[in-house]
Amino acid sequence: MDFNQLPGLPFGEQLQRIDAAVAAGERLPELLETLAGLRDHEPFAHAVRQAARGSRLQDKAVADALLRLLRTLPDTGVQRLLRGLDRAAIPEGERRVVVQAVTAAMRHLGLSRLAAYCLMDRWLKNTDPEARRALGDEARRACRASLTGPGLEALP
């Protein structure tokens, strides 16, 4: 399947082709990359849900693509993805993959991505409070370490 055709297709046909590609396990990282670039993020969110339902997110290449995309996906895409996952019945192992991708992405989001960070934090609070607590503990340890390190005079 040529994924470059997806942006020009009607929504219903996009979903049919996404479902077929996910069922076949056909170049899923490439599919996710293509869909993440669309203005409408519902096809991307749909693809991730379908991949989760088919237990395909545990594939390393797919999980790596999801992490990479979470770091750059616009805020509206993050919101669409996470809200859709809230309503989806997906296997626990697949949900763990998403939790790991979200927590890893949160470690790398800068201040310019504060809205995306907040969306991920809220989702994580509801989905896996323990993972959220661990991420917060990690951030507090990093802050303490930076405060107890060399003083301002050590800066260049």
N, C-alpha and C positions, 0 to 999 in steps of 0.2 A: 504494500500500500504506500502511496506517495502522500506523506503527511503534509506536504506543502499545499495540497489542495484543500485541506480542512478549513482554513480561514474563509474561503469563498463559498462554502456550502451552507445551506439552511441548517438551523440549529438541530432539528430532528435528525437530519442525515449525518451531522457531525457526531451526534450521540450514537447512532447505529455503527458508524465506522470506528468510533472509539471502543465500543463494546466488542466489536469483532477483533480489533487489534489486541485488546487486553485479553480476551479469551484465547487468542492464539499465542499470547506472550510475545507479540511481534514488536521488537525494537522499542520497548517501553520507555527507556530513558529519552530516546529521541522524540517519542510521542509527547512525553511530559514537557520537554523543552519547547516543542512547537506550540503546545497548548498554553503554556505559561506566557507566551508572547502575544496572545490574543487580547483584544480590548475587553471582551467578555470572559470572565474567569470561571464561569460555570462549567464549560467543557473541561477545563483543567481539574476543577474540583470533582466533577463526575468521574474523570479518568482515575483519579487517586482513590475515590471510593470503590470503583469497580476493581481496581488492582488490589485493594485491601480485601474486598469480598472474595476475590480469587486467590488470596494468599500469595500475591506476587510482590508485595512491598519488601518482603524479607530477602529478596534477591539483592545482593550487594550493589550492583550497578543501579538498580531502581532506587534503593535507599539513598545511595550517594547523590543521585539526581534530585531526589526530593529535598535533601538537605541543601544542596547547592541552590535550588530554586527558592526555598524558603528564605534564604538570605537576600534575594533580590526581587522577589515577587512584590508587586505594589500592595499597599495596605488593603485595598479592596479585594485583591486576590487572596491575601492571607485570611481576611474575614470570611470570604465565601468558602474557602477550603475548610477552615476550622468549624464554621457553623454547620456545614454539610456533614462533617465527620461526627458532630454531636448527635445528629439525627440518624446516623447510619448504624446499622447492625453489622459490625465487623468483628472478625476473630480477635481475641485478646493479644495474640502474638503480633498481629498487624498493628493494633493500637499501640503496642510497645514500640514498634518501629517509628511510628509517627511521634510518639513522646520523645524518643531519643533524637529524632531529627529536629523537633521543635526546641528542645533544650540545647542542642549543639548550635542551632541557628541563633538562639538568644545570646549565647556567649560571644557572638561576633557582630551583633547589631550595634551600630553606633547611635549617637544622639539623634542623627538625622532620621533614624528609623524608629523613633520613640513610639509612634502609633502602632507599628507592627509589633514591637516588643510588648506593648500593653495588651494587644489582642492575643498574643501567644501566652502571655502570663495569665490572663483571665481563663483561657482555654485550659491551660495546664492546671490551674487552681481547681477547676471543676473535674478534670479528667484524671489527674494523678497528683494529688496534694503532696505526697511524699517526694516526688521528683521536683516539684516546685520548691519545697522546703530545702531540699539538698542544694538546689541551684542558688537559693538565697543565702544559705550558709557558705557556699563557695564564694559568692560575691563579697560577703562580709569579711571572710578570711583574706581575700585579695585586697580589700580596702585597708584592713588592719596592717597587712604586710607593707603596703605602700606608705602608710603613715609612720611605721616604726623603722623604715629604711633610712638611708642617708637624708640629711636635711637639704634645704634649698641651696645651701652653698655648694653642694655636690653637683648641681645642675650646670650644664655648660653655658 
